[in-house]
């Protein structure tokens, strides 16, 4: 059983507008049978933090193209993307690279 976990989840580049304009969220993830990974975190974010227009953040079971994901300041592609097993006190940042012009 995965113990409760504390994370800092941040949104930037306009993505914060989908989360009531709040850029930094200190969150505690509840206990669950399997370890927390980014895939499960995205589901939790959609259910608990996302306030509007989920189609601008989530596509299928991952983030929409154009959203950069950093885990502890490293590109998530280097960390295993959706399969990265979260650790207590991780910092996960979502930055939208989609801007109007």
N, C-alpha and C positions, 0 to 999 in steps of 0.2 A: 504494500500500500504506500503510495506517494504521500509524504507529509505535506502539510500546508507550506506554501512557498511565497516569499515576498519578492516582488519585482518592481522595477521602475519601467513603465511603458510610456514612451514619448511619441508625439505626433508633430510633424512639421511640414513646411512647404505648402500649406493650405489644407493638409489632411486633418489638422486640428479642428477645422470648421465642422467636420462631421461628428465631433465629440464635444459639442457645446463650446467650442473655442478654447478648450483646456488642453494645453500642450503636454503637461506632465501629470501622470497618474501613478501614485504609489499604490500598488495592488497586492492583495494577498489571495493567492489561488487556494481553493479548498483541497482537502484530501481527496484522492481518487485512486481506484485500483491500479491503474498503470501510471508510469512516470509521465510528467508533463512534458510535452514537446510543442514546437511552434504550431503544428496542426491543431492541437487541442487549445492552445492559447488563442488562436484566431477565432475558434468557435466561441470561447469564453468572452472575448472582446466583443464579438457580434451580439451576444446575448446581454452583456452587462455594461458596456461602455458606449457602443455605437448608438448615436441618437437619431441620425437621419441618413437617407440615401445609401443603404448598404452596397448597392451596385457600384458605387464610386470607390469602395474600399475592398470588397470581397468579390472574387470571381470563382465560382465552384468552391473548392476547399482551400484556396490559396488567396494571396493578395492579387489585386488587379494589376495587369502590366502597367508600368509607370510608377509603381511605388517601390522605393528603395528600402530594403530592410537591413538594419545593422544590429548585430548582437555583440554587446560589449565593444562597440566601435569597429567591428569587423563585418565585412559584407557577408550576409547569410549564405551566399553561394559557397563560401569557403568553410562554412560551419555545418553543412548538411541540409540547409533549407528547412523544409517542413519537418524533417526527422530529427533536428537538433533537440537534444534532451536538455531542458531548462534546468538551471542551477539556482539555488537560493541567492538572491541579491543581483541576478543578471539585470542588465539594462538593454531593453529591446526598443529600437527606434524605427518608426515608419515615416518616411519622407516622400511626399508626393513630388514627382518631377513633371506632373502635368499642369501646365499653366496656360491661362488664356492669353490671347495676344491681339 
